[in-house]
Amino acid sequence: MKLTVDISMYPLHDNYKDPIRWLIKRLDSYPGVERVTNSLSTQVSGEFDEVMRMLSIEMKAAYEQFGKAIFVCKFLEGEFDLTRRT
């Protein structure tokens, strides 16, 4: 089963850009997961179990590395064309 997730990270400190860039770079290390980032959020798409495992690992790592942050995620069952422009 495929899963597409729209993720926004809001680090709760002044230097908020570095943690976001750090997370995006780490998301790129998963070869089975496609990633697209725009100015508002990051979308990832791949096999359900792999995407959920990635989110669990990387959200925990972000908390351990940078402390408090808010993650807002929207989940869509299925594969979504992340390159599609409307």
C-alpha positions in Angstrom: 0.0 0.0 0.0 1.3 3.5 -0.9 1.1 6.5 1.4 1.7 10.2 0.7 2.3 12.6 3.6 2.5 16.4 3.7 4.8 17.4 6.6 5.4 20.8 8.2 8.0 21.2 11.0 7.9 24.3 13.3 10.9 24.3 15.6 10.2 26.2 18.8 13.3 28.4 18.9 14.7 31.4 17.1 17.0 29.5 14.7 14.2 27.6 13.0 15.6 27.2 9.5 18.6 25.0 10.4 16.5 22.2 11.9 14.1 22.2 9.0 17.0 22.0 6.5 18.5 19.2 8.6 15.3 17.2 8.5 14.8 17.6 4.8 18.4 16.4 4.2 17.8 13.3 6.3 14.5 12.5 4.5 16.6 12.4 1.3 18.6 9.4 2.7 15.6 7.0 2.2 15.9 5.7 -1.4 12.4 4.2 -1.4 10.7 7.5 -0.5 10.1 10.3 -3.0 10.4 13.8 -1.6 9.3 17.3 -2.8 9.7 20.5 -0.8 8.1 23.8 -1.4 8.0 27.0 0.7 5.2 25.7 3.0 5.8 22.0 3.5 7.5 18.8 2.4 5.6 16.0 0.7 6.9 12.4 0.8 5.5 9.3 -0.9 6.3 5.7 -0.8 5.3 2.3 0.7 3.2 2.8 3.8 5.4 0.9 6.2 8.6 2.6 5.0 7.1 6.1 5.1 5.7 5.5 8.6 9.1 4.0 9.8 10.9 7.0 8.3 8.6 9.5 10.1 9.0 7.7 13.4 12.8 7.7 13.2 13.3 11.2 11.9 10.8 12.9 14.2 12.4 11.3 17.2 15.9 12.3 15.9 14.7 15.9 15.4 13.4 16.1 19.0 16.6 14.6 20.3 18.8 17.0 18.2 16.8 20.2 18.5 14.3 19.9 21.3 10.7 21.1 21.1 9.1 21.3 17.7 5.6 21.0 16.3 5.0 18.6 13.4 1.9 18.9 11.3 1.2 16.0 9.0 -1.5 15.2 6.6 -1.9 11.6 5.4 -3.3 10.5 2.0 -3.7 6.8 1.3 -2.2 6.0 -2.1 0.4 7.4 -4.3 0.2 11.1 -5.3 2.2 12.6 -8.1 4.4 15.0 -6.2 5.6 16.7 -9.4 2.1 17.7 -10.5 1.5 21.4 -10.7 -2.0 22.9 -10.6 
